[in-house]
Amino acid sequence: MVNSVKIINNGKELEIDFGDEIKIFTARDLRINCGCANCEEEWSGKRILEPTTVSNDIVLEDFMYIGKYALQFLWSDEHFTGIFPFTVLKNLD
């Protein structure tokens, strides 16, 4: 999927062009939707991360590709462990 995806990160928003659809996410919305073990219980899916603890001023500092199927983000709050599969990103509202 990497070959068909174009990504623009300006720190406050991330734009992903999937080829058939363009989605724009705020850094805060992505951070709140992190599914790593620090943000969501692995077995129950219960949210651990309290959205009110995520600053409105959070910045998406960088990202990297995980294989051909996902992205990993580095936020200004130093969180970096979540992996976001492209299928999850495409289905986020």
Phi and psi restraints in degrees (value plus and minus 20) as a CYANA .aco file:
   2 VAL   PHI     -75.1   -35.1
   2 VAL   PSI     -61.0   -21.0
   3 ASN   PHI     -81.9   -41.9
   3 ASN   PSI     -48.9    -8.9
   4 SER   PHI    -118.3   -78.3
   4 SER   PSI     -19.9    20.1
   5 VAL   PHI    -124.3   -84.3
   5 VAL   PSI     112.7   152.7
   6 LYS   PHI    -136.7   -96.7
   6 LYS   PSI     113.7   153.7
   7 ILE   PHI    -146.3  -106.3
   7 ILE   PSI     114.4   154.4
   8 ILE   PHI    -145.3  -105.3
   8 ILE   PSI     103.0   143.0
   9 ASN   PHI    -136.9   -96.9
   9 ASN   PSI     100.1   140.1
  10 ASN   PHI    -130.0   -90.0
  10 ASN   PSI      -7.8    32.2
  11 GLY   PHI      76.0   116.0
  11 GLY   PSI     -68.1   -28.1
  12 LYS   PHI    -113.8   -73.8
  12 LYS   PSI     -46.1    -6.1
  13 GLU   PHI    -157.1  -117.1
  13 GLU   PSI     130.6   170.6
  14 LEU   PHI    -141.7  -101.7
  14 LEU   PSI     105.0   145.0
  15 GLU   PHI    -127.8   -87.8
  15 GLU   PSI     108.0   148.0
  16 ILE   PHI    -141.6  -101.6
  16 ILE   PSI     101.5   141.5
  17 ASP   PHI    -119.6   -79.6
  17 ASP   PSI      87.9   127.9
  18 PHE   PHI    -103.9   -63.9
  18 PHE   PSI     -19.9    20.1
  19 GLY   PHI      78.0   118.0
  19 GLY   PSI     -66.3   -26.3
  20 ASP   PHI    -126.9   -86.9
  20 ASP   PSI     -25.5    14.5
  21 GLU   PHI    -180.7  -140.7
  21 GLU   PSI     122.5   162.5
  22 ILE   PHI    -132.8   -92.8
  22 ILE   PSI     109.6   149.6
  23 LYS   PHI    -141.4  -101.4
  23 LYS   PSI     121.7   161.7
  24 ILE   PHI    -143.3  -103.3
  24 ILE   PSI     106.6   146.6
  25 PHE   PHI    -140.3  -100.3
  25 PHE   PSI     122.8   162.8
  26 THR   PHI     -99.7   -59.7
  26 THR   PSI     133.8   173.8
  27 ALA   PHI     -78.2   -38.2
  27 ALA   PSI     -60.8   -20.8
  28 ARG   PHI     -84.2   -44.2
  28 ARG   PSI     -64.3   -24.3
  29 ASP   PHI     -81.2   -41.2
  29 ASP   PSI     -61.6   -21.6
  30 LEU   PHI     -83.7   -43.7
  30 LEU   PSI     -64.9   -24.9
  31 ARG   PHI     -81.1   -41.1
  31 ARG   PSI     -61.6   -21.6
  32 ILE   PHI     -85.8   -45.8
  32 ILE   PSI     -48.7    -8.7
  33 ASN   PHI    -112.1   -72.1
  33 ASN   PSI      -9.8    30.2
  34 CYS   PHI     -80.9   -40.9
  34 CYS   PSI     114.4   154.4
  35 GLY   PHI    -127.3   -87.3
  35 GLY   PSI      -2.4    37.6
  36 CYS   PHI     -89.7   -49.7
  36 CYS   PSI     149.2   189.2
  37 ALA   PHI     -85.4   -45.4
  37 ALA   PSI     -40.3    -0.3
  38 ASN   PHI    -100.4   -60.4
  38 ASN   PSI     -39.0     1.0
  39 CYS   PHI    -130.2   -90.2
  39 CYS   PSI     -38.8     1.2
  40 GLU   PHI    -169.5  -129.5
  40 GLU   PSI     113.2   153.2
  41 GLU   PHI     -83.8   -43.8
  41 GLU   PSI     110.8   150.8
  42 GLU   PHI     -81.3   -41.3
  42 GLU   PSI     -64.1   -24.1
  43 TRP   PHI    -107.1   -67.1
  43 TRP   PSI     -58.6   -18.6
  44 SER   PHI    -112.6   -72.6
  44 SER   PSI     -42.6    -2.6
  45 GLY   PHI      59.6    99.6
  45 GLY   PSI     -16.4    23.6
  46 LYS   PHI     -86.0   -46.0
  46 LYS   PSI     115.2   155.2
  47 ARG   PHI     -90.8   -50.8
  47 ARG   PSI     109.3   149.3
  48 ILE   PHI    -117.2   -77.2
  48 ILE   PSI     -60.1   -20.1
  49 LEU   PHI     -87.5   -47.5
  49 LEU   PSI     104.2   144.2
  50 GLU   PHI    -107.3   -67.3
  50 GLU   PSI      95.0   135.0
  51 PRO   PHI     -72.4   -32.4
  51 PRO   PSI     -51.2   -11.2
  52 THR   PHI     -87.9   -47.9
  52 THR   PSI     -34.5     5.5
  53 THR   PHI    -105.6   -65.6
  53 THR   PSI     -27.3    12.7
  54 VAL   PHI    -114.4   -74.4
  54 VAL   PSI      98.9   138.9
  55 SER   PHI     -82.3   -42.3
  55 SER   PSI     124.1   164.1
  56 ASN   PHI     -86.0   -46.0
  56 ASN   PSI     -39.9     0.1
  57 ASP   PHI    -115.6   -75.6
  57 ASP   PSI      -9.0    31.0
  58 ILE   PHI     -79.7   -39.7
  58 ILE   PSI     125.1   165.1
  59 VAL   PHI    -140.3  -100.3
  59 VAL   PSI     117.9   157.9
  60 LEU   PHI    -106.4   -66.4
  60 LEU   PSI      77.9   117.9
  61 GLU   PHI     -94.3   -54.3
  61 GLU   PSI     -55.7   -15.7
  62 ASP   PHI    -183.8  -143.8
  62 ASP   PSI     147.7   187.7
  63 PHE   PHI    -169.3  -129.3
  63 PHE   PSI     140.5   180.5
  64 MET   PHI    -161.9  -121.9
  64 MET   PSI     134.9   174.9
  65 TYR   PHI     -98.1   -58.1
  65 TYR   PSI     119.7   159.7
  66 ILE   PHI    -129.6   -89.6
  66 ILE   PSI      85.0   125.0
  67 GLY   PHI      34.7    74.7
  67 GLY   PSI    -160.0  -120.0
  68 LYS   PHI    -130.3   -90.3
  68 LYS   PSI      -6.9    33.1
  69 TYR   PHI    -142.6  -102.6
  69 TYR   PSI     -27.3    12.7
  70 ALA   PHI    -176.7  -136.7
  70 ALA   PSI     150.7   190.7
  71 LEU   PHI    -144.1  -104.1
  71 LEU   PSI     130.8   170.8
  72 GLN   PHI    -143.7  -103.7
  72 GLN   PSI     116.8   156.8
  73 PHE   PHI    -132.6   -92.6
  73 PHE   PSI     133.3   173.3
  74 LEU   PHI    -139.6   -99.6
  74 LEU   PSI      97.4   137.4
  75 TRP   PHI    -119.9   -79.9
  75 TRP   PSI     142.7   182.7
  76 SER   PHI     -85.8   -45.8
  76 SER   PSI     -33.9     6.1
  77 ASP   PHI    -108.2   -68.2
  77 ASP   PSI      -9.0    31.0
  78 GLU   PHI      53.1    93.1
  78 GLU   PSI      -9.8    30.2
  79 HIS   PHI     -97.9   -57.9
  79 HIS   PSI     117.3   157.3
  80 PHE   PHI    -171.5  -131.5
  80 PHE   PSI     -13.5    26.5
  81 THR   PHI    -108.2   -68.2
  81 THR   PSI     -32.3     7.7
  82 GLY   PHI     -96.8   -56.8
  82 GLY   PSI     121.8   161.8
  83 ILE   PHI    -134.8   -94.8
  83 ILE   PSI     108.7   148.7
  84 PHE   PHI    -132.9   -92.9
  84 PHE   PSI      79.8   119.8
  85 PRO   PHI     -80.9   -40.9
  85 PRO   PSI     127.4   167.4
  86 PHE   PHI     -78.6   -38.6
  86 PHE   PSI     -54.1   -14.1
  87 THR   PHI     -83.9   -43.9
  87 THR   PSI     -56.3   -16.3
  88 VAL   PHI     -89.2   -49.2
  88 VAL   PSI     -66.0   -26.0
  89 LEU   PHI     -80.5   -40.5
  89 LEU   PSI     -61.3   -21.3
  90 LYS   PHI     -85.5   -45.5
  90 LYS   PSI     -48.9    -8.9
  91 ASN   PHI    -114.9   -74.9
  91 ASN   PSI     -25.5    14.5
  92 LEU   PHI     -90.8   -50.8
  92 LEU   PSI     120.5   160.5
